[in-house]
Amino acid sequence: MRLGLNIGYQTAWTKPTDHLALVREAERLGYSVVWAAEAYGSDAPSILAWLAGQTERIGLGSAVMQIPARSPAATAMTAATIDALSGGRFRLGLGVSGPQVSEGWHGVRFAKPLARTREYVDIVRLAIARKQVEYAGDHYRLPLPDGPGKALRLNFHPPREHIPIYLAAVGPRNLELAGAIADGWLAVFYNPEFAAEQLAAVRAGRAKAGKDMTGFDVVPSVPVVVGDDPSPEGIAACAELVRWYAALYVGGMGSREQNFYNQLAVRMGYGDAARRVQDLYLAKRHREAAAAVPLEFIDRTSLLGPKERIAERMREYAESGVTTLSVTVFAGDVDSGVHTLRVCAEALDLAGVGE
């Protein structure tokens, strides 16, 4: 199992230089990849292109670039450009986002996300491979059949004809699709005890495509809070830093009818708590929503506590099938974040499951 770093979004409370310090430390420690996210603020490719010029070895991944935000050809151009700028270090993570962002921010209907994703990936792969882009799908037609457009190919040579594509997937059908068409799965709220069910869907998709799990990258993004106290009280104190994040996703990310993270929590066995967190969050009682997230849910989907406890949990992640453990640092400042990255690297060595 390898280590990765997920730096998330740029926000009003984060400085690009703070993220750069973490990324450079991760590279020094031998982390395999850094992932950047986008929603409706900072975009992932700009951050990754900026990091490409200030790093040398670490992989650079989008987690994720939103499918409704760009045409497939634009995504292929961006991926090929960053891959060229970085000397072949880019990994293209894609996701459909959710109906609120897709329709409210990008003006793209959310209907039939699985079929659209399949066609989108097909076209991206054609373009990156410098093949002539001609496609007749239900959602994308290139060139348009009733105009002056003609089939084109990418007009420069990127360092690779195949850039690894990852899908962010939560539901069973999307997991199966990731297995069928992608090189890796970007997971969230990954619980090693629940992973068998999720990975069964991925394997089913691989099997339909005539593949096994060889080379397929399983990449959960996992919150990390380092603490010295291994007691239940100490672990609960670490979990407090993750509560707002869990409440936002389980309670407020999406509508009451379409919140994929809430549905995941229900499938994981936290149905009553998930409904209560959502009710409170949508009523704008955010503090109460955070308090209602079960400690067990946070603990099982995070790395909390001393190095030894984190190492034990890393073994569970590796044994469940994780190949790249992407840590999200929950720390108050850059120095604490750097310390967290170092503890995670030491914990991986202690766990004995690193590459």
C-alpha positions as CSV (number, residue, x, y, z in Angstrom):
1,M,0.0,0.0,0.0
2,R,1.2,3.5,-0.9
3,L,0.5,6.8,0.7
4,G,-1.1,9.8,-1.0
5,L,-2.1,13.3,0.1
6,N,-5.4,14.9,-0.6
7,I,-5.2,18.7,-0.2
8,G,-8.9,19.3,-1.1
9,Y,-10.0,22.7,-2.2
10,Q,-8.6,26.2,-1.8
11,T,-10.7,28.1,0.7
12,A,-10.8,31.4,2.4
13,W,-8.9,29.9,5.3
14,T,-6.2,28.1,3.3
15,K,-3.2,29.6,1.5
16,P,-1.7,28.0,-1.6
17,T,1.7,28.3,0.1
18,D,0.5,26.2,3.0
19,H,-0.6,23.4,0.6
20,L,2.7,23.7,-1.2
21,A,4.6,23.1,2.0
22,L,2.6,20.0,2.7
23,V,3.0,18.7,-0.9
24,R,6.8,19.2,-0.8
25,E,7.0,17.4,2.5
26,A,4.9,14.6,1.2
27,E,7.2,14.3,-1.8
28,R,10.3,14.3,0.5
29,L,8.7,11.5,2.5
30,G,8.0,9.4,-0.6
31,Y,4.2,9.8,-0.9
32,S,3.1,8.6,-4.3
33,V,0.6,11.2,-5.3
34,V,-1.1,14.5,-4.3
35,W,-4.8,15.0,-5.2
36,A,-6.6,18.3,-5.6
37,A,-10.4,18.8,-5.6
38,E,-12.9,21.2,-7.1
39,A,-16.6,22.0,-6.4
40,Y,-17.7,25.6,-7.2
41,G,-14.7,27.5,-6.1
42,S,-11.0,26.8,-7.0
43,D,-10.5,24.4,-9.9
44,A,-8.3,21.4,-9.7
45,P,-6.2,21.7,-12.9
46,S,-4.9,25.2,-12.1
47,I,-3.7,24.0,-8.7
48,L,-2.1,20.8,-10.1
49,A,-0.4,22.7,-12.9
50,W,1.1,25.1,-10.3
51,L,2.3,22.2,-8.2
52,A,3.8,20.5,-11.3
53,G,6.2,23.3,-11.7
54,Q,7.3,23.2,-8.0
55,T,7.7,19.4,-7.5
56,E,9.8,16.7,-9.2
57,R,8.5,13.2,-8.5
58,I,5.2,13.1,-6.8
59,G,2.1,12.1,-8.9
60,L,-0.5,14.8,-9.5
61,G,-4.2,13.8,-9.5
62,S,-7.5,15.5,-9.8
63,A,-10.0,14.2,-7.2
64,V,-12.0,15.2,-9.0
65,M,-12.4,17.2,-12.2
66,Q,-16.1,17.6,-12.7
67,I,-17.6,16.0,-15.8
68,P,-20.4,18.6,-16.2
69,A,-17.8,21.4,-16.0
70,R,-15.9,20.6,-19.3
71,S,-16.5,19.0,-22.6
72,P,-14.6,15.6,-22.9
73,A,-12.2,17.2,-25.4
74,A,-11.4,20.1,-23.0
75,T,-10.7,17.6,-20.3
76,A,-8.4,15.6,-22.6
77,M,-6.6,18.8,-23.5
78,T,-6.1,19.8,-19.9
79,A,-5.0,16.3,-18.8
80,A,-2.5,16.0,-21.7
81,T,-1.1,19.5,-20.9
82,I,-0.6,18.8,-17.2
83,D,0.9,15.5,-18.0
84,A,3.4,17.2,-20.4
85,L,4.2,19.9,-17.9
86,S,4.8,17.4,-15.1
87,G,6.8,14.9,-17.2
88,G,4.1,12.2,-17.2
89,R,2.9,12.5,-13.6
90,F,-0.8,13.3,-14.0
91,R,-3.7,11.1,-13.0
92,L,-7.2,12.1,-14.2
93,G,-9.8,11.7,-11.5
94,L,-13.4,12.3,-12.8
95,G,-16.8,12.6,-11.2
96,V,-20.3,13.7,-12.1
97,S,-20.6,15.9,-9.0
98,G,-24.2,16.2,-7.8
99,P,-27.5,17.6,-9.2
100,Q,-27.2,20.9,-7.3
101,V,-23.7,21.7,-8.6
102,S,-24.3,20.2,-12.1
103,E,-27.5,21.9,-12.8
104,G,-27.2,25.0,-10.5
105,W,-23.6,25.9,-11.3
106,H,-22.7,24.4,-14.6
107,G,-26.2,24.3,-16.2
108,V,-25.9,20.7,-17.2
109,R,-28.7,18.2,-16.6
110,F,-27.8,15.5,-14.2
111,A,-29.9,12.8,-15.8
112,K,-28.3,9.4,-16.7
113,P,-25.0,10.1,-15.0
114,L,-23.6,6.6,-15.6
115,A,-24.2,6.5,-19.3
116,R,-22.8,10.0,-19.7
117,T,-19.7,9.1,-17.7
118,R,-19.1,6.0,-19.9
119,E,-19.3,8.1,-23.1
120,Y,-17.2,10.9,-21.6
121,V,-14.4,8.5,-20.7
122,D,-14.5,6.9,-24.1
123,I,-13.9,10.3,-25.8
124,V,-11.2,11.5,-23.3
125,R,-9.3,8.3,-24.0
126,L,-9.6,8.7,-27.8
127,A,-8.3,12.2,-27.6
128,I,-5.4,11.5,-25.3
129,A,-4.3,8.6,-27.5
130,R,-4.2,11.1,-30.4
131,K,-6.8,9.2,-32.3
132,Q,-9.2,11.0,-34.6
133,V,-12.1,11.9,-32.4
134,E,-15.3,10.6,-33.9
135,Y,-18.1,9.4,-31.6
136,A,-21.8,8.6,-32.0
137,G,-23.3,8.2,-28.5
138,D,-26.6,9.0,-26.9
139,H,-25.1,12.0,-25.1
140,Y,-22.1,13.1,-27.2
141,R,-21.8,13.2,-31.0
142,L,-18.5,14.3,-32.5
143,P,-18.4,15.9,-34.9
144,L,-22.0,17.3,-34.8
145,P,-23.8,15.6,-37.7
146,D,-25.5,18.7,-39.1
147,G,-22.7,21.3,-39.2
148,P,-19.3,22.2,-40.6
149,G,-17.3,20.5,-37.9
150,K,-14.8,17.8,-38.8
151,A,-13.1,15.0,-36.8
152,L,-9.9,16.2,-35.2
153,R,-7.0,14.8,-33.2
154,L,-4.9,16.3,-30.4
155,N,-2.4,18.4,-32.2
156,F,0.6,17.9,-29.9
157,H,2.3,14.8,-28.5
158,P,1.9,14.4,-24.7
159,P,4.4,12.1,-23.0
160,R,1.9,9.3,-22.7
161,E,-0.8,7.9,-24.8
162,H,-2.6,6.5,-21.8
163,I,-3.2,8.7,-18.7
164,P,-4.6,6.7,-15.8
165,I,-8.3,7.6,-15.3
166,Y,-10.0,7.3,-11.9
167,L,-13.7,7.5,-11.1
168,A,-15.2,8.9,-7.9
169,A,-17.9,6.4,-7.1
170,V,-20.2,5.9,-4.1
171,G,-23.2,3.8,-5.2
172,P,-23.1,0.2,-6.3
173,R,-23.8,0.8,-10.0
174,N,-21.2,3.6,-10.2
175,L,-18.7,1.3,-8.4
176,E,-19.3,-1.4,-11.1
177,L,-18.8,1.2,-13.8
178,A,-15.5,2.3,-12.2
179,G,-14.4,-1.3,-12.3
180,A,-15.4,-1.7,-15.9
181,I,-13.9,1.5,-17.5
182,A,-11.4,3.1,-15.1
183,D,-7.9,2.4,-13.8
184,G,-8.8,3.3,-10.2
185,W,-11.5,4.1,-7.7
186,L,-11.6,7.3,-5.6
187,A,-13.4,6.4,-2.5
188,V,-14.8,8.5,0.4
189,F,-15.9,7.4,3.9
190,Y,-14.2,4.2,3.3
191,N,-14.7,1.7,6.1
192,P,-12.5,-1.4,5.8
193,E,-15.2,-3.5,7.5
194,F,-17.7,-2.5,4.8
195,A,-15.3,-2.6,1.9
196,A,-16.0,-6.1,0.8
197,E,-19.5,-5.1,-0.4
198,Q,-18.1,-2.1,-2.4
199,L,-15.2,-4.0,-3.9
200,A,-17.5,-6.8,-5.0
201,A,-19.2,-4.3,-7.2
202,V,-15.9,-3.1,-8.6
203,R,-14.8,-6.7,-9.3
204,A,-18.1,-7.3,-11.0
205,G,-17.4,-4.4,-13.4
206,R,-13.9,-5.7,-14.0
207,A,-15.1,-9.1,-14.8
208,K,-17.7,-7.8,-17.3
209,A,-14.8,-6.0,-19.0
210,G,-12.7,-9.2,-19.0
211,K,-10.3,-8.0,-16.3
212,D,-9.3,-8.8,-12.8
213,M,-8.1,-6.4,-10.1
214,T,-4.5,-6.5,-11.2
215,G,-3.2,-2.9,-11.5
216,F,-6.5,-1.4,-10.4
217,D,-5.8,1.4,-7.8
218,V,-8.2,1.6,-4.8
219,V,-7.8,5.1,-3.4
220,P,-9.8,6.1,-0.4
221,S,-9.4,9.7,1.0
222,V,-9.1,9.3,4.7
223,P,-9.1,12.1,7.4
224,V,-6.2,11.9,9.8
225,V,-5.9,13.5,13.2
226,V,-2.8,12.6,15.2
227,G,-3.1,12.6,19.0
228,D,-1.0,11.2,21.9
229,D,-3.8,9.8,24.0
230,P,-5.0,6.3,23.0
231,S,-7.9,6.2,25.5
232,P,-11.5,6.5,24.3
233,E,-11.5,10.1,25.5
234,G,-8.4,10.8,23.4
235,I,-9.9,9.3,20.3
236,A,-13.1,11.2,20.8
237,A,-11.1,14.4,21.1
238,C,-9.4,13.7,17.7
239,A,-12.8,12.9,16.1
240,E,-14.1,16.3,17.0
241,L,-11.9,17.8,14.3
242,V,-13.6,15.6,11.7
243,R,-17.2,16.1,12.8
244,W,-17.9,19.2,10.7
245,Y,-16.6,17.5,7.6
246,A,-18.7,14.3,8.2
247,A,-21.8,16.4,8.9
248,L,-21.4,18.5,5.8
249,Y,-21.2,15.5,3.5
250,V,-23.7,13.2,5.2
251,G,-26.2,16.0,6.0
252,G,-25.7,18.8,3.6
253,M,-24.0,17.7,0.4
254,G,-26.9,17.4,-2.0
255,S,-30.7,17.5,-1.5
256,R,-32.8,15.3,0.8
257,E,-33.6,13.1,-2.1
258,Q,-30.2,12.9,-3.7
259,N,-27.3,12.8,-1.2
260,F,-25.0,10.0,-2.2
261,Y,-23.0,10.2,1.0
262,N,-26.0,10.0,3.2
263,Q,-27.1,6.9,1.2
264,L,-23.7,5.4,1.8
265,A,-24.0,6.0,5.5
266,V,-27.3,4.2,5.5
267,R,-25.9,1.2,3.6
268,M,-23.1,1.1,6.2
269,G,-25.7,0.6,8.9
270,Y,-26.1,4.2,10.2
271,G,-29.5,4.8,8.9
272,D,-31.1,6.5,11.9
273,A,-28.1,8.7,12.6
274,A,-27.8,9.6,8.9
275,R,-31.4,10.8,8.7
276,R,-31.0,12.8,11.9
277,V,-27.8,14.4,10.7
278,Q,-29.5,15.4,7.5
279,D,-32.6,16.7,9.2
280,L,-30.5,18.9,11.4
281,Y,-28.2,20.1,8.7
282,L,-30.9,21.0,6.3
283,A,-32.6,22.9,9.1
284,K,-29.4,24.9,9.4
285,R,-28.7,23.5,12.8
286,H,-25.1,22.7,11.8
287,R,-23.6,22.4,15.2
288,E,-26.3,19.9,16.3
289,A,-25.8,18.0,13.1
290,A,-22.1,17.6,13.7
291,A,-22.8,16.4,17.3
292,A,-25.2,13.8,15.9
293,V,-22.6,12.1,13.7
294,P,-21.8,8.8,15.5
295,L,-18.3,8.6,16.9
296,E,-18.0,5.1,15.6
297,F,-18.8,6.3,12.0
298,I,-16.0,8.9,12.3
299,D,-13.5,6.4,13.8
300,R,-14.2,3.7,11.2
301,T,-13.7,6.1,8.3
302,S,-10.7,8.0,9.7
303,L,-7.2,7.6,11.2
304,L,-7.3,8.9,14.7
305,G,-4.9,8.9,17.6
306,P,-1.3,7.9,18.2
307,K,1.1,6.4,15.6
308,E,0.6,2.9,16.8
309,R,-3.1,3.0,16.5
310,I,-2.9,4.6,13.1
311,A,-0.5,1.8,12.0
312,E,-3.0,-0.8,13.2
313,R,-5.7,0.8,11.2
314,M,-3.5,1.0,8.1
315,R,-3.1,-2.7,8.3
316,E,-6.9,-3.0,8.1
317,Y,-7.0,-0.7,5.1
318,A,-4.3,-2.7,3.3
319,E,-5.9,-6.0,4.1
320,S,-9.3,-4.8,2.8
321,G,-7.8,-4.1,-0.6
322,V,-6.6,-0.4,-0.5
323,T,-3.6,0.2,-2.7
324,T,-3.1,3.9,-2.2
325,L,-4.2,5.4,1.1
326,S,-4.8,9.1,0.5
327,V,-4.7,11.0,3.8
328,T,-6.5,14.3,4.3
329,V,-4.7,16.3,7.0
330,F,-6.9,17.8,9.7
331,A,-4.5,20.1,11.6
332,G,-4.6,23.6,12.8
333,D,-1.4,24.9,11.0
334,V,1.2,23.9,8.6
335,D,3.7,22.7,11.2
336,S,1.0,20.3,12.6
337,G,0.2,19.2,9.1
338,V,3.8,18.4,8.4
339,H,4.0,16.5,11.6
340,T,0.9,14.5,10.6
341,L,2.4,13.6,7.3
342,R,5.6,12.3,9.1
343,V,3.6,10.3,11.6
344,C,1.6,8.7,8.7
345,A,4.9,7.7,7.0
346,E,6.2,6.3,10.2
347,A,3.0,4.4,10.8
348,L,3.1,2.8,7.4
349,D,6.6,1.6,8.1
350,L,5.4,0.3,11.5
351,A,2.4,-1.4,9.9
352,G,4.7,-3.3,7.5
353,V,2.3,-3.0,4.6
354,G,4.1,-0.3,2.5
355,E,5.5,-0.9,-0.9
